[in-house]
Amino acid sequence: MTRRQSFASLHEFARSFLDVAGISTESGRYYASLVRYYTVYKLQRMPVRVARLYLLCFAFHRFRQINDNLIEAFIHLVQQYEKWARAAAQEAMLKAQSDAGSRLQAAGKLLGLFVDETIADGTPFSKVRKQAFALLEREQFEPVSGYLRNVAFDRAGFKKR
C-alpha cells in the first residue's frame, strides 16, 4: 500500500501525459520494459527527455502492476474468509444436528413419562415436571416442541420400512 501511494501522484500525471502525447498502451509497456533492460548508467547517458519518458512509462505500469497485485491479494483473502466461513457454518450445522438429535431423544423419553406404568396416576404434576426437566432442560422445551409441531410425516421413508 505504501508503494502504491508513492506512485499514485506520478501515475495520475503519467496517465494524462501519455494520453496527450498519444503513446499507445503497448508502446508505453515497451518503454517501461527498457528501464529494466538498461542500467542506471546507460539511462543517465541517454537524452534526458527519452530517459524521463522511459521512467514515466515504468512508473505508470508499475502502479498498475501494484494495483493488480493488491486486487489479487484481496480476492485471495476474501476466498480464504469464505472458506473459513463455510467451515464454521459446517461445524455449527453438525453441532446443531448433534444437539437436536440428543434433544429429540430426550423428548422421546419425556413422552414416555405419559405411559410409564411406574408413575402412579395420583402423582403430583410437580413431581412429573421434575422428572421431565431432568430429561430435557427447561430452556429447550419451547424449541423442541416447536420443532415437533412442524415435523411432517415422511411417507416415502415409512414405505421403505
Buried (B, 14 or more C-beta within 10 A) or exposed (E): EEEBEEBEEBBEEBBEBBEEEEBEEEBBBEBBBBBEEBEEEEBEEBEEEEBEBBBBBBBBBBBBEBBEEEEEEEEEEEEEEEEEEEEEEEEEEEEEEEEBEEBBEBBEBBEEBEEEEEEEEEEEEEEBEEBBEEBBEEEBBEEBEEEEEEEEEEEEEEEEE
